[in-house]
Amino acid sequence: MRCLGIDLGWSSNPSGLCCLELVDRTLTLRDLRRESSIDNILAWVDQQAPDCAIVAVDAPTLIPNQTGMRLPDRLAHKHFGRYHAGCYPANLGLPFADRTVGVGLSLEARGFEHAPTIEPQHPGRYQIEVFPHPAMVNLFQLSQILKYKKGTIAQRKPELEKLRQFILERLPQIEPRLKLETLPSIPNKGTELKAVEDQFDSLICAYVAAYWWYWGTEKNMVLGDRASGYIVVPSPLT
């Protein structure tokens, strides 16, 4: 089973892309990169997922509301606001909506059905919306998010180093286990730092895709539903 993560750039910014392959109970990294155009992102999906696969997108791919905030956005604030992990509200009146919804529709056209409910470990072609921050809070048992997205390079770099170590040390211990020898090192320049950040976010997306397909609702929570929009988040580890 291929598990794809897309840290989608909501504007014209590049998107992080990750492909993990699940065999038995072990995940192997197959690809980690960035692409700029939607056409290139979809071509990458076609290449990496010719058959059964699940695609997890960090972006609002279902937006039923013209104004205001979606149900999953409100629930994210309710459950994860205290960790500073509330998500940006989405509605159809915002500039990014056509781009993010369009990606979801393009995936549907390729046979990737939205899967806010799923039969665990059943082959198929699925897509889900995810949000890395709350996923990391629960998977890594954090008291607040890792703040690698805002601030100076000196502030962001050590937070991204923490994320790198969590991925290398913690995900190999959670089932399904990520077999990973190394990851890109953390650079010192801002543009290069952003590139690594996008790739790491896409890896978290891909891992959540695998975790949802493997466990379903036994070890995941779903914020929202198909009609209102939804976000899949791993449940707190026990």
C-alpha positions as CSV (number, residue, x, y, z in Angstrom):
1,M,0.0,0.0,0.0
2,R,1.3,3.4,-0.9
3,C,0.7,6.3,1.5
4,L,1.2,9.7,0.1
5,G,1.5,13.0,1.9
6,I,0.9,16.4,0.3
7,D,1.8,19.6,2.3
8,L,-0.1,21.7,-0.2
9,G,1.0,25.3,-0.8
10,W,-2.2,27.2,-0.5
11,S,-1.0,29.8,-3.0
12,S,1.7,29.4,-5.7
13,N,4.3,28.3,-3.1
14,P,5.9,24.9,-3.5
15,S,4.3,21.9,-1.9
16,G,6.1,19.2,0.1
17,L,5.5,15.6,-1.2
18,C,6.2,12.3,0.5
19,C,5.6,8.7,-0.5
20,L,5.8,5.9,2.0
21,E,5.2,2.3,1.2
22,L,3.6,0.0,3.7
23,V,4.5,-3.7,3.6
24,D,3.2,-5.9,6.4
25,R,3.7,-3.6,9.4
26,T,6.6,-1.5,8.1
27,L,6.8,1.8,6.3
28,T,9.6,2.6,3.9
29,L,10.4,6.0,2.5
30,R,10.1,6.0,-1.3
31,D,10.2,9.6,-2.2
32,L,10.6,13.0,-0.5
33,R,10.6,16.2,-2.5
34,R,8.9,19.5,-3.4
35,E,6.9,20.5,-6.5
36,S,5.6,23.9,-7.4
37,S,2.7,23.5,-9.9
38,I,-0.5,21.6,-9.4
39,D,0.1,19.7,-12.6
40,N,3.4,18.5,-11.3
41,I,1.9,17.5,-8.0
42,L,-0.8,15.4,-9.8
43,A,1.8,13.9,-12.1
44,W,3.8,12.8,-9.1
45,V,0.6,11.3,-7.6
46,D,0.0,9.3,-10.8
47,Q,3.6,8.1,-10.7
48,Q,3.7,7.1,-7.1
49,A,0.2,5.6,-6.8
50,P,-0.6,3.6,-9.9
51,D,-2.8,1.2,-7.9
52,C,-3.9,1.1,-4.3
53,A,-3.0,4.1,-2.3
54,I,-4.1,6.7,0.3
55,V,-3.4,10.4,-0.1
56,A,-3.3,12.7,2.9
57,V,-3.5,16.5,2.1
58,D,-2.7,19.2,4.5
59,A,-5.2,21.7,3.0
60,P,-9.0,22.2,3.1
61,T,-10.1,20.0,0.2
62,L,-13.8,20.0,1.1
63,I,-15.3,23.5,1.8
64,P,-19.1,23.5,1.8
65,N,-19.5,27.0,3.5
66,Q,-19.4,30.3,1.6
67,T,-18.4,32.3,4.7
68,G,-17.3,31.7,8.3
69,M,-15.6,28.6,9.6
70,R,-16.0,24.9,8.8
71,L,-17.0,22.4,11.4
72,P,-13.6,20.7,11.4
73,D,-11.9,24.0,11.9
74,R,-14.0,24.7,15.0
75,L,-13.4,21.3,16.3
76,A,-9.6,21.6,15.8
77,H,-9.7,24.8,17.9
78,K,-11.8,23.1,20.6
79,H,-9.6,20.0,20.9
80,F,-6.2,21.4,20.1
81,G,-6.3,25.2,20.7
82,R,-4.6,24.8,24.1
83,Y,-1.6,23.3,22.3
84,H,-1.6,26.2,19.9
85,A,-2.7,23.8,17.2
86,G,-5.9,25.4,16.0
87,C,-6.2,25.5,12.2
88,Y,-6.8,28.4,9.8
89,P,-10.5,28.8,9.0
90,A,-11.6,27.9,5.5
91,N,-14.5,29.2,3.4
92,L,-15.3,29.5,-0.3
93,G,-14.8,33.3,-0.1
94,L,-11.1,33.0,0.6
95,P,-8.5,33.3,-2.1
96,F,-7.0,29.8,-1.6
97,A,-10.3,27.9,-1.8
98,D,-10.4,27.2,-5.6
99,R,-6.8,25.8,-5.4
100,T,-7.3,23.5,-2.4
101,V,-10.8,22.3,-3.4
102,G,-9.5,21.8,-6.9
103,V,-6.8,19.4,-5.7
104,G,-9.5,17.3,-3.9
105,L,-11.6,17.2,-7.0
106,S,-8.6,16.2,-9.2
107,L,-7.8,13.4,-6.8
108,E,-11.5,12.2,-6.9
109,A,-11.3,12.2,-10.7
110,R,-8.4,9.8,-10.3
111,G,-10.5,7.5,-8.1
112,F,-9.3,8.7,-4.7
113,E,-12.5,8.8,-2.7
114,H,-12.8,10.9,0.4
115,A,-12.5,8.5,3.4
116,P,-13.7,10.1,6.7
117,T,-14.8,6.5,7.4
118,I,-12.7,3.6,6.4
119,E,-12.5,-0.2,6.8
120,P,-8.9,-0.6,8.1
121,Q,-6.4,-2.3,5.8
122,H,-8.9,-2.7,3.0
123,P,-7.3,-2.1,-0.4
124,G,-8.5,0.9,-2.4
125,R,-7.9,4.5,-3.5
126,Y,-8.6,7.0,-0.7
127,Q,-8.0,10.6,0.2
128,I,-8.2,12.4,3.5
129,E,-7.6,15.9,4.9
130,V,-5.0,16.1,7.7
131,F,-3.3,18.7,9.8
132,P,0.3,18.0,10.9
133,H,0.3,20.1,14.1
134,P,-2.4,18.2,16.1
135,A,-1.1,14.9,14.6
136,M,2.4,15.7,16.1
137,V,0.9,16.7,19.4
138,N,-0.7,13.3,19.8
139,L,1.9,11.1,18.1
140,F,4.9,12.8,20.0
141,Q,3.0,13.5,23.2
142,L,3.7,17.3,23.1
143,S,2.6,19.9,25.5
144,Q,2.4,22.4,22.7
145,I,3.3,22.5,19.0
146,L,6.8,22.7,17.7
147,K,7.1,26.3,16.5
148,Y,9.2,26.0,13.4
149,K,7.0,28.0,11.1
150,K,7.3,31.5,12.5
151,G,10.1,33.7,13.9
152,T,13.7,34.1,13.1
153,I,15.9,31.4,11.7
154,A,17.6,31.1,15.1
155,Q,14.2,30.4,16.6
156,R,12.8,28.1,13.9
157,K,15.9,25.9,13.4
158,P,16.0,24.2,16.8
159,E,12.3,23.5,16.6
160,L,12.7,21.9,13.2
161,E,15.7,19.9,14.7
162,K,13.3,18.6,17.3
163,L,10.8,17.5,14.7
164,R,13.6,15.7,12.8
165,Q,14.6,13.8,15.9
166,F,11.0,12.9,16.7
167,I,10.5,11.5,13.2
168,L,13.7,9.5,13.5
169,E,13.3,8.2,17.0
170,R,9.5,8.0,17.7
171,L,7.9,6.9,14.4
172,P,10.0,3.7,14.3
173,Q,8.4,2.8,17.6
174,I,4.7,3.2,16.6
175,E,2.8,0.7,14.6
176,P,3.0,0.8,11.7
177,R,6.7,1.4,12.1
178,L,8.6,3.8,9.9
179,K,11.9,2.3,8.8
180,L,14.1,5.3,8.2
181,E,17.8,5.6,8.3
182,T,18.2,9.4,7.8
183,L,16.5,12.6,6.8
184,P,17.7,15.9,5.3
185,S,19.8,17.9,7.8
186,I,18.6,21.3,9.0
187,P,20.1,24.1,7.0
188,N,20.9,27.7,8.1
189,K,19.4,29.7,5.3
190,G,15.7,30.7,5.4
191,T,14.7,29.5,1.9
192,E,16.4,26.1,2.5
193,L,14.9,25.8,5.9
194,K,11.4,26.3,4.4
195,A,12.1,23.6,1.8
196,V,13.0,21.1,4.6
197,E,10.0,22.2,6.6
198,D,7.7,21.4,3.7
199,Q,9.2,18.0,3.2
200,F,8.9,17.1,6.9
201,D,5.3,18.2,7.0
202,S,4.5,16.0,4.0
203,L,6.2,13.1,5.7
204,I,3.9,13.6,8.7
205,C,0.9,13.7,6.3
206,A,2.0,10.5,4.7
207,Y,2.4,8.8,8.1
208,V,-1.1,9.9,9.2
209,A,-2.4,8.4,6.0
210,A,-0.8,5.1,6.8
211,Y,-2.0,5.3,10.4
212,W,-5.6,5.9,9.4
213,W,-5.5,3.2,6.8
214,Y,-3.9,0.7,9.2
215,W,-6.1,1.5,12.3
216,G,-9.2,3.4,11.3
217,T,-11.2,4.8,14.1
218,E,-9.6,2.4,16.6
219,K,-6.7,4.8,17.0
220,N,-7.8,7.9,15.2
221,M,-10.3,10.7,15.7
222,V,-12.2,12.4,12.9
223,L,-13.0,16.1,13.3
224,G,-16.2,16.7,11.1
225,D,-17.7,14.6,8.4
226,R,-18.0,14.2,4.6
227,A,-20.7,16.9,4.3
228,S,-19.1,19.5,6.6
229,G,-15.5,18.8,5.8
230,Y,-13.2,16.7,8.1
231,I,-9.7,16.3,9.4
232,V,-8.2,13.0,10.5
233,V,-6.0,13.1,13.5
234,P,-4.3,10.2,15.3
235,S,-5.7,9.7,18.8
236,P,-3.4,10.3,21.8
237,L,-1.0,7.4,22.4
238,T,-1.8,5.2,25.3
